[in-house]
Amino acid sequence: MIVIEGDLGQLRKKLRKGEVIKGRIVLTLSDDHYLLRLMGRNLIMKSRVRFERKQEVYFKVLSVSPKIELKIFDLQRELLVNGRRHLTDIIA
C-alpha cells in the first residue's frame, strides 16, 4: 500500500472519480519514502514499491471520499492490477 501524508483538502477538491492524473517522483527521501509532485502539490508518499527520481507515474482516481484512493495506471496498457488493493494502490 502507498500512503500519502499531508493536507489533502485542496487536492480532494481537484480530483474526480475515474480520471487519470500524472505525478512525478521529485526526490527519494529513504528506501520507502518519496516526495511526490501531484497536481501542483508536493506530498510525502510511503511505498514498498520502488520508484526512481524524476519518474512519471500515472494514477486512476478510484475514490475521493472519505479517503483518496488512487491506483497506478499504465497508459500503454490497461490498469496494472485489477480487483483488490495491491502494492500499487494509494490510499490517503
Backbone as a chain_set.jsonl record, in Angstrom:
{"seq": "MIVIEGDLGQLRKKLRKGEVIKGRIVLTLSDDHYLLRLMGRNLIMKSRVRFERKQEVYFKVLSVSPKIELKIFDLQRELLVNGRRHLTDIIA", "coords": {"N": [[0.838, -1.171, 0.0], [0.446, 2.259, -0.691], [0.974, 5.207, 1.013], [-0.067, 8.52, 1.392], [1.005, 11.465, 2.87], [0.03, 14.51, 4.482], [-1.762, 17.68, 4.066], [-4.744, 17.113, 2.573], [-7.031, 18.339, 1.732], [-7.364, 20.449, -0.251], [-6.414, 19.094, -2.499], [-8.263, 17.012, -2.703], [-10.519, 18.414, -3.59], [-9.865, 18.93, -6.224], [-9.818, 16.523, -7.54], [-11.479, 13.984, -9.499], [-13.559, 11.188, -9.526], [-12.584, 8.408, -11.445], [-10.945, 9.783, -13.262], [-7.706, 10.12, -14.852], [-4.595, 10.937, -13.584], [-1.41, 12.638, -13.53], [1.641, 12.187, -11.843], [4.852, 13.019, -10.384], [7.907, 11.693, -9.281], [9.762, 13.467, -7.149], [11.88, 13.374, -5.394], [13.842, 10.927, -3.72], [13.422, 10.075, -0.47], [14.0, 8.165, 1.448], [14.456, 4.577, 1.756], [11.785, 3.822, 1.489], [10.256, 6.126, 1.345], [9.074, 8.912, -0.473], [9.178, 12.05, -2.203], [6.487, 13.28, -3.743], [5.186, 14.899, -6.542], [2.107, 16.067, -7.214], [-0.518, 17.186, -9.023], [0.29, 19.882, -8.706], [1.04, 19.924, -6.056], [3.326, 19.136, -3.458], [3.833, 16.115, -1.942], [4.368, 13.754, 0.662], [5.113, 10.43, 0.172], [4.704, 7.088, 1.098], [5.922, 3.928, 0.327], [6.19, 0.487, -0.558], [6.742, -0.192, -3.064], [9.192, 0.391, -5.483], [10.502, 3.443, -6.708], [11.956, 5.697, -9.095], [13.909, 8.713, -9.014], [12.523, 11.565, -10.597], [10.779, 10.027, -12.052], [7.83, 9.605, -13.921], [4.521, 9.024, -12.949], [1.406, 7.611, -13.472], [-1.929, 7.83, -12.31], [-5.097, 6.374, -11.607], [-8.068, 7.721, -10.423], [-9.821, 6.308, -7.914], [-11.494, 6.829, -5.782], [-12.626, 9.68, -3.923], [-13.687, 10.299, -1.517], [-14.547, 8.706, 1.523], [-11.823, 8.659, 1.745], [-8.948, 9.44, -0.235], [-8.366, 7.468, -2.954], [-6.108, 5.987, -5.069], [-4.97, 4.339, -8.003], [-2.17, 2.929, -9.543], [-1.65, 3.569, -12.943], [-1.192, 2.383, -16.198], [-0.444, 3.897, -19.109], [0.126, 2.758, -21.542], [-0.937, 0.266, -21.475], [-3.746, -1.369, -19.918], [-5.099, -0.996, -16.58], [-2.612, -1.887, -14.178], [-3.084, -3.797, -12.205], [-5.999, -5.516, -11.55], [-9.02, -5.538, -9.605], [-8.761, -6.412, -6.179], [-7.095, -4.358, -3.637], [-3.646, -3.707, -4.038], [-0.032, -3.632, -3.873], [0.348, -1.464, -5.529], [-1.577, 0.418, -5.04], [-2.829, 3.573, -3.862], [-3.8, 4.98, -0.91], [-5.192, 7.591, 0.77]], "CA": [[0.0, 0.0, 0.0], [1.133, 3.533, -0.72], [0.298, 6.161, 1.878], [0.329, 9.907, 1.162], [0.844, 12.265, 4.074], [-0.089, 15.942, 4.253], [-3.109, 18.226, 3.985], [-5.299, 16.658, 1.309], [-8.294, 19.016, 1.478], [-7.36, 21.12, -1.543], [-6.245, 18.069, -3.53], [-9.543, 16.305, -2.804], [-11.433, 19.249, -4.378], [-9.444, 18.92, -7.623], [-9.911, 15.178, -8.109], [-12.776, 13.429, -9.878], [-13.536, 9.731, -9.648], [-12.451, 7.898, -12.804], [-9.954, 10.477, -14.084], [-6.308, 9.7, -14.779], [-3.747, 12.088, -13.292], [0.024, 12.354, -13.604], [2.502, 12.662, -10.778], [6.287, 12.828, -10.64], [8.741, 11.487, -8.099], [10.688, 14.596, -7.087], [13.062, 13.037, -4.603], [13.784, 9.763, -2.851], [13.769, 10.51, 0.882], [14.578, 6.983, 2.1], [14.13, 3.375, 0.992], [10.348, 3.678, 1.247], [9.594, 7.435, 1.372], [9.335, 9.709, -1.668], [8.482, 13.311, -2.365], [5.684, 13.14, -4.954], [4.521, 16.116, -7.032], [0.828, 15.622, -7.752], [-1.444, 18.288, -9.254], [0.826, 21.117, -8.155], [1.296, 19.784, -4.617], [4.365, 18.212, -3.034], [3.309, 15.244, -0.894], [5.252, 12.66, 1.06], [4.495, 9.153, -0.137], [5.391, 5.906, 1.615], [5.595, 2.805, -0.543], [7.112, -0.647, -0.7], [7.059, -0.207, -4.488], [10.36, 1.247, -5.73], [10.394, 4.463, -7.747], [13.18, 6.429, -9.391], [13.792, 10.176, -9.055], [12.019, 12.131, -11.846], [9.882, 9.092, -12.722], [6.432, 9.993, -14.038], [3.619, 7.953, -12.558], [0.007, 7.945, -13.732], [-2.847, 7.231, -11.36], [-6.532, 6.48, -11.84], [-8.756, 8.065, -9.189], [-10.869, 5.345, -7.596], [-12.414, 7.433, -4.823], [-12.121, 10.898, -3.289], [-14.278, 10.432, -0.196], [-13.968, 9.512, 2.59], [-10.378, 8.693, 1.543], [-8.491, 9.488, -1.619], [-7.816, 6.178, -3.374], [-5.537, 6.048, -6.409], [-4.331, 3.114, -8.479], [-1.193, 3.185, -10.605], [-2.264, 3.345, -14.242], [-0.227, 2.299, -17.295], [-1.077, 4.46, -20.295], [0.37, 1.883, -22.687], [-1.829, -0.889, -21.298], [-4.827, -1.021, -19.001], [-4.61, -0.995, -15.203], [-1.616, -2.928, -13.917], [-3.684, -4.834, -11.366], [-7.449, -5.354, -11.415], [-9.595, -6.194, -8.443], [-8.444, -5.979, -4.822], [-5.958, -3.455, -3.434], [-2.329, -4.334, -4.061], [1.063, -2.712, -3.561], [0.335, -0.294, -6.389], [-2.664, 1.315, -4.686], [-2.594, 4.676, -2.942], [-4.947, 5.35, -0.089], [-4.785, 8.74, 1.585]], "C": [[0.885, 1.236, 0.0], [0.324, 4.508, 0.114], [0.836, 7.552, 1.577], [0.022, 10.688, 2.421], [0.753, 13.738, 3.694], [-1.543, 16.368, 4.219], [-3.679, 17.904, 2.607], [-6.601, 17.357, 0.932], [-8.366, 19.664, 0.108], [-7.217, 20.124, -2.695], [-7.56, 17.339, -3.77], [-10.538, 17.08, -3.684], [-11.116, 19.2, -5.87], [-9.679, 17.578, -8.313], [-11.338, 14.789, -8.441], [-12.623, 11.921, -10.064], [-13.483, 9.336, -11.119], [-11.402, 8.585, -13.653], [-8.568, 9.889, -13.866], [-5.473, 10.96, -14.595], [-2.284, 11.66, -13.315], [0.733, 12.957, -12.405], [3.951, 12.425, -11.157], [6.999, 12.646, -9.313], [9.81, 12.579, -8.129], [11.996, 14.167, -6.443], [12.82, 11.75, -3.833], [14.28, 10.202, -1.484], [14.422, 9.399, 1.692], [14.194, 5.78, 1.253], [12.653, 3.267, 0.648], [9.569, 4.985, 1.333], [10.047, 8.264, 0.168], [8.617, 11.039, -1.556], [7.817, 13.236, -3.733], [5.055, 14.477, -5.297], [3.271, 15.654, -7.756], [-0.122, 16.805, -7.828], [-0.99, 19.574, -8.558], [1.15, 21.081, -6.676], [2.452, 18.82, -4.401], [3.843, 17.437, -1.839], [4.345, 14.184, -0.573], [4.488, 11.354, 0.875], [5.346, 8.036, 0.447], [4.953, 4.712, 0.792], [6.648, 1.719, -0.452], [7.48, -0.843, -2.16], [8.203, 0.774, -4.711], [10.104, 2.194, -6.894], [11.746, 5.133, -7.916], [12.895, 7.93, -9.375], [13.423, 10.614, -10.469], [11.093, 11.187, -12.621], [8.46, 9.654, -12.755], [5.567, 8.786, -13.724], [2.194, 8.434, -12.81], [-0.87, 7.174, -12.753], [-4.278, 7.385, -11.854], [-7.187, 6.729, -10.493], [-9.909, 7.081, -8.985], [-11.925, 5.949, -6.693], [-11.785, 8.717, -4.283], [-12.676, 11.081, -1.883], [-14.767, 9.074, 0.282], [-12.444, 9.582, 2.505], [-10.083, 8.843, 0.067], [-7.858, 8.137, -1.928], [-7.384, 6.29, -4.822], [-4.908, 4.713, -6.746], [-3.364, 3.49, -9.589], [-1.799, 2.728, -11.924], [-1.178, 3.361, -15.305], [-0.913, 2.8, -18.563], [-0.886, 3.587, -21.529], [-0.528, 0.652, -22.65], [-3.005, -0.437, -20.457], [-4.257, -0.996, -17.594], [-3.647, -2.152, -14.986], [-2.22, -4.09, -13.13], [-5.174, -4.541, -11.256], [-7.911, -6.014, -10.123], [-9.176, -5.573, -7.135], [-7.27, -5.018, -4.791], [-4.66, -4.257, -3.389], [-1.279, -3.279, -3.718], [1.022, -1.436, -4.386], [-0.776, 0.675, -6.072], [-2.173, 2.434, -3.774], [-3.894, 4.925, -2.208], [-4.504, 6.469, 0.82], [-5.96, 9.241, 2.377]], "O": [[1.948, 1.25, 0.621], [-0.889, 4.621, -0.065], [2.049, 7.75, 1.511], [-1.074, 10.595, 2.975], [1.334, 14.161, 2.695], [-2.448, 15.54, 4.329], [-3.159, 18.368, 1.592], [-7.215, 17.012, -0.078], [-9.332, 19.451, -0.624], [-7.833, 20.298, -3.747], [-7.928, 17.079, -4.916], [-11.307, 16.477, -4.433], [-12.006, 19.408, -6.695], [-9.731, 17.513, -9.541], [-12.284, 15.199, -7.768], [-11.669, 11.452, -10.684], [-14.238, 9.858, -11.94], [-10.993, 8.034, -14.675], [-8.29, 9.254, -12.848], [-5.615, 11.927, -15.343], [-1.961, 10.484, -13.145], [0.459, 14.088, -12.004], [4.248, 11.724, -12.125], [6.729, 13.357, -8.344], [10.655, 12.609, -9.023], [13.079, 14.548, -6.888], [11.714, 11.512, -3.348], [15.419, 10.647, -1.345], [15.292, 9.657, 2.523], [13.665, 5.94, 0.153], [12.299, 2.683, -0.376], [8.339, 4.96, 1.388], [11.231, 8.312, -0.166], [7.581, 11.148, -0.9], [8.494, 13.141, -4.757], [4.455, 15.121, -4.437], [3.34, 14.953, -8.765], [-0.493, 17.367, -6.797], [-1.781, 20.259, -7.909], [1.502, 22.109, -6.098], [2.549, 17.801, -5.084], [3.454, 18.03, -0.833], [5.11, 13.768, -1.443], [3.367, 11.198, 1.358], [6.569, 8.04, 0.306], [3.76, 4.501, 0.579], [7.838, 1.991, -0.29], [8.42, -1.574, -2.471], [8.177, 1.881, -4.175], [9.562, 1.802, -7.927], [12.573, 5.137, -7.004], [11.785, 8.364, -9.681], [13.963, 10.081, -11.439], [10.668, 11.514, -13.729], [7.948, 10.123, -11.738], [5.84, 7.672, -14.172], [1.823, 9.536, -12.406], [-0.592, 6.023, -12.416], [-4.63, 8.404, -12.448], [-6.897, 6.028, -9.523], [-10.848, 7.03, -9.779], [-13.109, 5.631, -6.811], [-10.562, 8.828, -4.196], [-12.189, 11.927, -1.132], [-15.361, 8.342, -0.509], [-11.83, 10.456, 3.116], [-10.871, 8.425, -0.781], [-6.925, 7.711, -1.246], [-8.178, 6.639, -5.696], [-4.373, 4.032, -5.871], [-3.7, 4.278, -10.473], [-2.383, 1.648, -12.016], [-0.333, 4.256, -15.314], [-1.867, 2.182, -19.036], [-1.673, 3.679, -22.471], [-0.837, 0.071, -23.691], [-3.231, 0.763, -20.302], [-3.037, -0.978, -17.432], [-3.827, -3.243, -15.527], [-1.885, -5.248, -13.381], [-5.562, -3.427, -10.904], [-7.269, -6.933, -9.617], [-9.223, -4.353, -6.979], [-6.541, -4.872, -5.772], [-4.587, -5.329, -2.79], [-1.616, -2.165, -3.318], [1.601, -0.426, -3.987], [-0.919, 1.679, -6.769], [-1.221, 2.26, -3.012], [-4.954, 5.062, -2.818], [-3.539, 6.316, 1.568], [-5.831, 10.206, 3.131]]}, "num_chains": 1, "name": "protein.A"}
